[in-house]
Amino acid sequence: MKTLALLLGLVGAALVLATIGSASVAQPSPISRSSTFDSSNDGWVTVTKLGRRSARWNAAGGNPGGYITSGFSRATFLSNSDTWAGNALGDYGGRLQVDLKASAPGAHAEIELYSTNSDAWSCLDTGVLPQDWHTYSITLDTTGLTRCDGSPFTAAQLRAALVGFAGVEVISPNNDPGPDLSVDNASLSGPQTPVTAPTGTATRSLTLRYVGGAYLHHVYVRHRFLGRIGSLDDFSCLGPMKVTIFRNAKKPVEVGTATTRTTTRPAWESFSFKLKTVVKGSYYASVTNSESPLDGNTCDAARSKGVRVR
């Protein structure tokens, strides 16, 4: 019996050690998109003073294997839109990584994440680049990402930006002549344990003006309100929507509604409303809050400044 108990104790201890050992092994983060450049430039392009062209690929000398290089001191690398662009909300809490080096001392670079759903882009200044490969890593959340204007991301801005993720830019803004930049092993990966990105409130702006009578684009316009609504934080807070026009009074008087239409800029929608009965006074436009159908952010209500009709 003592022998059996001893054996069971040894087996139990072994199981405990095995469990501890397996738990201590870090699990790799799931990579959602990557470019190792081991067999080609993977569709990346560079933009230089000579224009846009396919990135120069080198079969050896990377970290390890192949890599791409600019061949110019001032260049912008753009990731392959066919394989990199797309909703990256599932990568929230994960990482963007890229290996960089310069051909000579004094170069630096900027890594940008850009989006087709927000003007809030992320930028990381690398500082002075080494001449040997170095890995730069950015955490994909509001603590790791900083907007290109230096301000922090709000939850709404980051969620909108990741939903409309369009790719990565690596910018070398060095003066000519100067060292060129090399890139290898770019990847976007999610966290080891899925994290739900928080939603937030995206701000919107609303403007209004009154045209009593004037030519606009060779068309005579009379007694008409013209306006636009914008959302730099979250383009999906736009799209066709109802704008209500009011005349200021002790109890505001609704004079009509207009539906917005798309402009050439994704961050703006415009509208037009003809005032059928002209009553002197101050008028304003407003929209109610709503929910973005794309990313779930709350699209804030907005009200224009008052405009005078004389």
Secondary structure, DSSP 8 states (H G I E B T S, - for coil): -HHHHHHHHHHHHHHHHHHHHHHTS-----EEEEE--SSS-TT-EEEETTEEEE-EEESSSSSSS-EEE-SSSEEEEE--HHHH-S--GGGTTSEEEEEEEESSTT-EEEEEEEESS-S--EEEEEEE--SS-EEEEEESSTTT-BBTTS-B--HHHHHHHHHTEEEEEEEEE--SS---EEEEEEEEE--SS-------EE--EEEEEEEEEEEETTEEEEEEEEEEEE-SS-GGG-SS-EEEEEE-SSS-EEEEEEE-EE-SSTTEEEEEEE-SS---EEEEEEE--EE-TTT--EE--EE---EEE-
